[in-house]
Amino acid sequence: MTTTPTNTHNTGNLLELKGVHTHIGAYHILHGVDLAVPKGQLTMLLGRNGAGKTTTLRTIMGLWHASQGSIHFAGRDITA
C-alpha cells in the first residue's frame, strides 16, 4: 500500500524559510533567516563575502542542519 504525503503548509510559495538558524561548531552562522520564493519567480541571493549565502543554500539542501526554524519546499517540511 502506498500513501501520498499531504501538504501541511500551503502558502503559495515554492520555498519558504522562517526563522532559520544554523550553527557550525561554536559559530552561529545564520541568525533567523526568513525567505519566501513564490512559485514561478526567479530569486537571487546577493551579499558580500561572509554574508551567509552559501550557508543558506547548504542549509536548504540539508547539507547543514538548521538548529532552529523551518524550511518548506512545495508545501512540505524539509527542515533537516
The first five atom37 places (N, CA, C, CB, O) and aatype in JSON, in Angstrom:
{
  "aatype": [12, 16, 16, 16, 14, 16, 2, 16, 8, 2, 16, 7, 2, 10, 10, 6, 10, 11, 7, 19, 8, 16, 8, 9, 7, 0, 18, 8, 9, 10, 8, 7, 19, 3, 10, 0, 19, 14, 11, 7, 5, 10, 16, 12, 10, 10, 7, 1, 2, 7, 0, 7, 11, 16, 16, 16, 10, 1, 16, 9, 12, 7, 10, 17, 8, 0, 15, 5, 7, 15, 9, 8, 13, 0, 7, 1, 3, 9, 16, 0],
  "atom_mask": [
    [1, 1, 1, 1, 1],
    [1, 1, 1, 1, 1],
    [1, 1, 1, 1, 1],
    [1, 1, 1, 1, 1],
    [1, 1, 1, 1, 1],
    [1, 1, 1, 1, 1],
    [1, 1, 1, 1, 1],
    [1, 1, 1, 1, 1],
    [1, 1, 1, 1, 1],
    [1, 1, 1, 1, 1],
    [1, 1, 1, 1, 1],
    [1, 1, 1, 0, 1],
    [1, 1, 1, 1, 1],
    [1, 1, 1, 1, 1],
    [1, 1, 1, 1, 1],
    [1, 1, 1, 1, 1],
    [1, 1, 1, 1, 1],
    [1, 1, 1, 1, 1],
    [1, 1, 1, 0, 1],
    [1, 1, 1, 1, 1],
    [1, 1, 1, 1, 1],
    [1, 1, 1, 1, 1],
    [1, 1, 1, 1, 1],
    [1, 1, 1, 1, 1],
    [1, 1, 1, 0, 1],
    [1, 1, 1, 1, 1],
    [1, 1, 1, 1, 1],
    [1, 1, 1, 1, 1],
    [1, 1, 1, 1, 1],
    [1, 1, 1, 1, 1],
    [1, 1, 1, 1, 1],
    [1, 1, 1, 0, 1],
    [1, 1, 1, 1, 1],
    [1, 1, 1, 1, 1],
    [1, 1, 1, 1, 1],
    [1, 1, 1, 1, 1],
    [1, 1, 1, 1, 1],
    [1, 1, 1, 1, 1],
    [1, 1, 1, 1, 1],
    [1, 1, 1, 0, 1],
    [1, 1, 1, 1, 1],
    [1, 1, 1, 1, 1],
    [1, 1, 1, 1, 1],
    [1, 1, 1, 1, 1],
    [1, 1, 1, 1, 1],
    [1, 1, 1, 1, 1],
    [1, 1, 1, 0, 1],
    [1, 1, 1, 1, 1],
    [1, 1, 1, 1, 1],
    [1, 1, 1, 0, 1],
    [1, 1, 1, 1, 1],
    [1, 1, 1, 0, 1],
    [1, 1, 1, 1, 1],
    [1, 1, 1, 1, 1],
    [1, 1, 1, 1, 1],
    [1, 1, 1, 1, 1],
    [1, 1, 1, 1, 1],
    [1, 1, 1, 1, 1],
    [1, 1, 1, 1, 1],
    [1, 1, 1, 1, 1],
    [1, 1, 1, 1, 1],
    [1, 1, 1, 0, 1],
    [1, 1, 1, 1, 1],
    [1, 1, 1, 1, 1],
    [1, 1, 1, 1, 1],
    [1, 1, 1, 1, 1],
    [1, 1, 1, 1, 1],
    [1, 1, 1, 1, 1],
    [1, 1, 1, 0, 1],
    [1, 1, 1, 1, 1],
    [1, 1, 1, 1, 1],
    [1, 1, 1, 1, 1],
    [1, 1, 1, 1, 1],
    [1, 1, 1, 1, 1],
    [1, 1, 1, 0, 1],
    [1, 1, 1, 1, 1],
    [1, 1, 1, 1, 1],
    [1, 1, 1, 1, 1],
    [1, 1, 1, 1, 1],
    [1, 1, 1, 1, 1]
  ],
  "atom_positions": [
    [[0.84, -1.18, 0.0], [0.0, 0.0, 0.0], [0.88, 1.24, 0.0], [-0.95, 0.0, 1.21], [1.81, 1.36, 0.81]],
    [[0.6, 2.15, -0.9], [1.36, 3.4, -0.94], [0.46, 4.54, -0.49], [1.92, 3.67, -2.37], [-0.75, 4.54, -0.72]],
    [[1.08, 5.49, 0.16], [0.34, 6.67, 0.59], [0.99, 7.9, 0.0], [0.27, 6.77, 2.13], [2.2, 7.94, -0.2]],
    [[0.2, 8.88, -0.25], [0.7, 10.13, -0.77], [0.76, 11.13, 0.37], [-0.18, 10.66, -1.93], [-0.26, 11.42, 1.0]],
    [[1.97, 11.68, 0.64], [2.06, 12.67, 1.71], [1.22, 13.89, 1.39], [3.53, 13.08, 1.93], [1.15, 14.32, 0.24]],
    [[0.6, 14.45, 2.37], [-0.2, 15.65, 2.17], [0.63, 16.88, 2.49], [-1.47, 15.61, 3.02], [1.53, 16.84, 3.33]],
    [[0.3, 17.95, 1.83], [0.96, 19.22, 2.12], [0.34, 19.8, 3.39], [0.83, 20.22, 0.92], [-0.86, 20.04, 3.44]],
    [[1.16, 20.01, 4.38], [0.66, 20.55, 5.64], [0.92, 22.05, 5.75], [1.31, 19.83, 6.81], [0.5, 22.68, 6.72]],
    [[1.6, 22.61, 4.76], [2.0, 24.02, 4.81], [1.82, 24.58, 3.41], [3.49, 24.21, 5.33], [2.71, 24.41, 2.58]],
    [[0.72, 25.24, 3.13], [0.45, 25.71, 1.78], [0.25, 27.22, 1.78], [-0.78, 25.0, 1.19], [-0.83, 27.71, 2.11]],
    [[1.3, 27.95, 1.42], [1.23, 29.41, 1.4], [1.29, 29.97, -0.01], [2.36, 30.0, 2.22], [1.21, 31.19, -0.19]],
    [[1.43, 29.11, -1.03], [1.6, 29.58, -2.39], [3.06, 29.81, -2.75], [0.0, 0.0, 0.0], [3.37, 30.14, -3.89]],
    [[3.96, 29.64, -1.79], [5.38, 29.79, -2.05], [6.0, 28.43, -2.36], [6.1, 30.45, -0.85], [5.64, 27.43, -1.74]],
    [[6.91, 28.4, -3.31], [7.61, 27.17, -3.62], [8.61, 26.85, -2.51], [8.32, 27.27, -4.97], [8.76, 25.7, -2.11]],
    [[9.29, 27.88, -2.02], [10.29, 27.72, -0.96], [10.02, 28.77, 0.11], [11.74, 27.85, -1.52], [9.77, 29.93, -0.19]],
    [[10.08, 28.33, 1.37], [9.86, 29.27, 2.46], [10.73, 28.9, 3.65], [8.37, 29.3, 2.86], [10.68, 27.77, 4.14]],
    [[11.51, 29.87, 4.12], [12.32, 29.72, 5.33], [11.74, 30.66, 6.37], [13.84, 30.01, 5.06], [11.44, 31.82, 6.07]],
    [[11.6, 30.17, 7.59], [11.09, 31.01, 8.68], [11.99, 30.84, 9.89], [9.62, 30.64, 9.04], [12.08, 29.76, 10.47]],
    [[12.65, 31.93, 10.27], [13.45, 31.95, 11.48], [14.56, 30.92, 11.52], [0.0, 0.0, 0.0], [14.83, 30.33, 12.57]],
    [[15.23, 30.68, 10.38], [16.25, 29.63, 10.3], [17.57, 30.1, 10.93], [16.49, 29.23, 8.84], [18.09, 31.16, 10.6]],
    [[18.07, 29.28, 11.84], [19.38, 29.48, 12.47], [20.24, 28.27, 12.14], [19.24, 29.67, 14.03], [19.75, 27.14, 12.13]],
    [[21.51, 28.5, 11.87], [22.45, 27.41, 11.63], [23.71, 27.64, 12.45], [22.8, 27.29, 10.12], [24.29, 28.73, 12.42]],
    [[24.1, 26.63, 13.18], [25.35, 26.65, 13.95], [26.31, 25.66, 13.31], [25.1, 26.28, 15.47], [25.92, 24.56, 12.93]],
    [[27.56, 26.05, 13.19], [28.61, 25.16, 12.72], [29.68, 25.2, 13.79], [29.18, 25.57, 11.29], [30.41, 26.18, 13.94]],
    [[29.76, 24.11, 14.54], [30.65, 24.1, 15.7], [30.17, 25.14, 16.7], [0.0, 0.0, 0.0], [28.99, 25.18, 17.04]],
    [[31.08, 25.98, 17.15], [30.73, 27.02, 18.12], [30.23, 28.29, 17.43], [31.93, 27.35, 18.99], [29.87, 29.26, 18.11]],
    [[30.21, 28.31, 16.09], [29.85, 29.51, 15.35], [28.37, 29.52, 14.99], [30.69, 29.63, 14.08], [27.84, 28.55, 14.46]],
    [[27.71, 30.63, 15.29], [26.31, 30.84, 14.94], [26.32, 31.59, 13.61], [25.53, 31.65, 16.07], [26.53, 32.8, 13.58]],
    [[26.08, 30.86, 12.51], [26.27, 31.43, 11.17], [25.02, 32.15, 10.66], [26.65, 30.32, 10.19], [25.11, 33.3, 10.23]],
    [[23.87, 31.5, 10.71], [22.63, 32.13, 10.26], [21.81, 32.53, 11.48], [21.81, 31.18, 9.34], [21.66, 31.74, 12.42]],
    [[21.28, 33.74, 11.46], [20.54, 34.29, 12.61], [19.12, 34.63, 12.19], [21.26, 35.55, 13.17], [18.86, 35.77, 11.79]],
    [[18.2, 33.69, 12.26], [16.79, 33.98, 12.0], [16.47, 34.38, 10.57], [0.0, 0.0, 0.0], [15.8, 35.38, 10.35]],
    [[16.95, 33.62, 9.6], [16.73, 33.93, 8.18], [15.28, 33.64, 7.8], [17.69, 33.12, 7.29], [14.76, 32.56, 8.07]],
    [[14.64, 34.62, 7.17], [13.3, 34.47, 6.59], [13.43, 34.69, 5.09], [12.27, 35.48, 7.24], [14.06, 35.65, 4.65]],
    [[12.82, 33.8, 4.31], [12.88, 33.91, 2.85], [11.64, 33.26, 2.28], [14.17, 33.24, 2.28], [11.25, 32.18, 2.72]],
    [[11.01, 33.91, 1.31], [9.86, 33.34, 0.62], [10.09, 33.48, -0.88], [8.53, 34.03, 1.05], [10.33, 34.58, -1.38]],
    [[10.0, 32.36, -1.6], [10.16, 32.36, -3.05], [8.85, 31.85, -3.65], [11.38, 31.47, -3.5], [8.56, 30.65, -3.58]],
    [[8.04, 32.74, -4.24], [6.79, 32.32, -4.84], [7.02, 31.4, -6.05], [5.97, 33.53, -5.27], [8.05, 31.47, -6.71]],
    [[6.05, 30.55, -6.31], [6.12, 29.66, -7.47], [6.27, 30.49, -8.74], [4.87, 28.75, -7.56], [5.59, 31.5, -8.91]],
    [[7.17, 30.07, -9.63], [7.36, 30.73, -10.91], [8.21, 31.98, -10.87], [0.0, 0.0, 0.0], [8.33, 32.66, -11.89]],
    [[8.78, 32.32, -9.75], [9.59, 33.53, -9.62], [11.06, 33.19, -9.5], [9.14, 34.35, -8.41], [11.44, 32.27, -8.78]],
    [[11.88, 33.94, -10.2], [13.33, 33.81, -10.1], [13.81, 34.68, -8.93], [14.04, 34.22, -11.44], [13.45, 35.85, -8.84]],
    [[14.61, 34.09, -8.06], [15.1, 34.82, -6.89], [16.6, 34.62, -6.77], [14.38, 34.34, -5.6], [17.1, 33.52, -7.01]],
    [[17.32, 35.69, -6.41], [18.77, 35.6, -6.23], [19.13, 35.97, -4.8], [19.51, 36.52, -7.23], [18.46, 36.79, -4.17]],
    [[20.19, 35.35, -4.31], [20.77, 35.74, -3.02], [22.01, 36.57, -3.32], [21.12, 34.49, -2.12], [22.95, 36.09, -3.95]],
    [[22.0, 37.79, -2.88], [23.14, 38.68, -3.1], [23.67, 39.15, -1.75], [22.74, 39.89, -3.97], [22.91, 39.36, -0.81]],
    [[24.98, 39.3, -1.68], [25.59, 39.81, -0.47], [27.1, 39.74, -0.56], [0.0, 0.0, 0.0], [27.66, 39.09, -1.44]],
    [[27.73, 40.42, 0.35], [29.2, 40.44, 0.37], [29.74, 39.09, 0.86], [29.72, 41.59, 1.28], [28.98, 38.23, 1.3]],
    [[31.04, 38.93, 0.77], [31.68, 37.72, 1.28], [31.36, 37.56, 2.76], [33.21, 37.76, 1.06], [31.42, 38.52, 3.52]],
    [[31.03, 36.35, 3.15], [30.74, 36.07, 4.55], [29.34, 36.44, 5.01], [0.0, 0.0, 0.0], [29.05, 36.38, 6.2]],
    [[28.47, 36.81, 4.07], [27.11, 37.23, 4.45], [26.18, 36.06, 4.76], [26.51, 38.06, 3.35], [25.13, 36.25, 5.37]],
    [[26.55, 34.83, 4.33], [25.74, 33.66, 4.63], [25.0, 33.07, 3.44], [0.0, 0.0, 0.0], [24.12, 32.22, 3.61]],
    [[25.35, 33.49, 2.23], [24.67, 32.97, 1.03], [24.87, 31.47, 0.88], [25.18, 33.69, -0.21], [23.9, 30.73, 0.72]],
    [[26.1, 31.02, 0.93], [26.4, 29.59, 0.77], [25.84, 28.79, 1.92], [27.92, 29.38, 0.67], [25.31, 27.7, 1.71]],
    [[25.94, 29.29, 3.13], [25.39, 28.59, 4.29], [23.88, 28.45, 4.16], [25.74, 29.33, 5.6], [23.32, 27.4, 4.49]],
    [[23.2, 29.49, 3.68], [21.76, 29.41, 3.47], [21.42, 28.31, 2.47], [21.21, 30.76, 2.98], [20.53, 27.5, 2.73]],
    [[22.11, 28.27, 1.35], [21.84, 27.25, 0.33], [22.16, 25.85, 0.85], [22.65, 27.53, -0.93], [21.41, 24.91, 0.6]],
    [[23.26, 25.7, 1.56], [23.61, 24.38, 2.11], [22.6, 23.93, 3.16], [25.01, 24.42, 2.72], [22.32, 22.74, 3.27]],
    [[22.06, 24.86, 3.91], [21.04, 24.52, 4.9], [19.74, 24.12, 4.2], [20.79, 25.71, 5.86], [19.09, 23.16, 4.62]],
    [[19.36, 24.83, 3.15], [18.17, 24.47, 2.38], [18.32, 23.06, 1.8], [17.92, 25.49, 1.24], [17.38, 22.27, 1.83]],
    [[19.51, 22.75, 1.28], [19.75, 21.43, 0.67], [19.89, 20.32, 1.69], [20.98, 21.48, -0.19], [19.92, 19.14, 1.32]],
    [[19.98, 20.67, 2.97], [20.12, 19.65, 4.0], [21.54, 19.22, 4.26], [0.0, 0.0, 0.0], [21.77, 18.25, 4.99]],
    [[22.51, 19.92, 3.67], [23.91, 19.58, 3.9], [24.34, 20.01, 5.3], [24.82, 20.23, 2.85], [25.2, 19.38, 5.92]],
    [[23.73, 21.08, 5.8], [23.97, 21.54, 7.17], [22.63, 21.6, 7.87], [24.68, 22.93, 7.19], [21.6, 21.86, 7.25]],
    [[22.64, 21.37, 9.16], [21.42, 21.28, 9.97], [20.94, 22.66, 10.4], [21.67, 20.4, 11.2], [21.71, 23.48, 10.89]],
    [[19.65, 22.9, 10.22], [19.03, 24.11, 10.76], [18.76, 23.86, 12.23], [17.71, 24.5, 9.98], [17.93, 23.01, 12.58]],
    [[19.43, 24.59, 13.11], [19.28, 24.36, 14.54], [17.98, 24.95, 15.09], [20.46, 24.94, 15.29], [17.56, 24.62, 16.2]],
    [[17.36, 25.82, 14.32], [16.1, 26.43, 14.73], [15.39, 26.92, 13.49], [16.33, 27.6, 15.74], [16.04, 27.23, 12.49]],
    [[14.07, 27.0, 13.52], [13.28, 27.49, 12.4], [12.8, 26.36, 11.51], [0.0, 0.0, 0.0], [12.97, 25.18, 11.83]],
    [[12.19, 26.72, 10.38], [11.64, 25.72, 9.47], [11.93, 26.07, 8.02], [10.13, 25.57, 9.69], [12.07, 27.23, 7.65]],
    [[12.02, 25.01, 7.2], [12.22, 25.14, 5.76], [11.14, 24.3, 5.09], [13.67, 24.69, 5.32], [11.03, 23.1, 5.35]],
    [[10.35, 24.94, 4.23], [9.31, 24.24, 3.5], [9.58, 24.37, 2.0], [7.9, 24.79, 3.85], [9.9, 25.45, 1.51]],
    [[9.44, 23.26, 1.28], [9.58, 23.25, -0.17], [8.33, 22.59, -0.74], [10.89, 22.51, -0.63], [8.0, 21.46, -0.37]],
    [[7.65, 23.29, -1.63], [6.42, 22.78, -2.26], [5.43, 22.31, -1.19], [6.75, 21.63, -3.23], [4.75, 21.3, -1.37]],
    [[5.35, 23.05, -0.09], [4.39, 22.74, 0.96], [4.81, 21.69, 1.95], [0.0, 0.0, 0.0], [4.07, 21.39, 2.89]],
    [[5.98, 21.1, 1.77], [6.45, 20.04, 2.67], [7.6, 20.53, 3.53], [6.88, 18.8, 1.88], [8.48, 21.25, 3.06]],
    [[7.58, 20.14, 4.78], [8.65, 20.5, 5.7], [9.88, 19.66, 5.38], [8.21, 20.29, 7.18], [9.86, 18.44, 5.51]],
    [[10.95, 20.33, 4.95], [12.2, 19.62, 4.61], [13.31, 20.0, 5.58], [12.63, 19.94, 3.17], [14.49, 19.76, 5.31]],
    [[12.94, 20.6, 6.72], [13.94, 21.0, 7.7], [14.76, 19.8, 8.12], [13.27, 21.65, 8.93], [14.22, 18.79, 8.58]],
    [[16.09, 19.91, 7.95], [16.98, 18.78, 8.29], [17.28, 18.77, 9.77], [18.29, 18.85, 7.5], [18.0, 17.9, 10.25]]
  ]
}
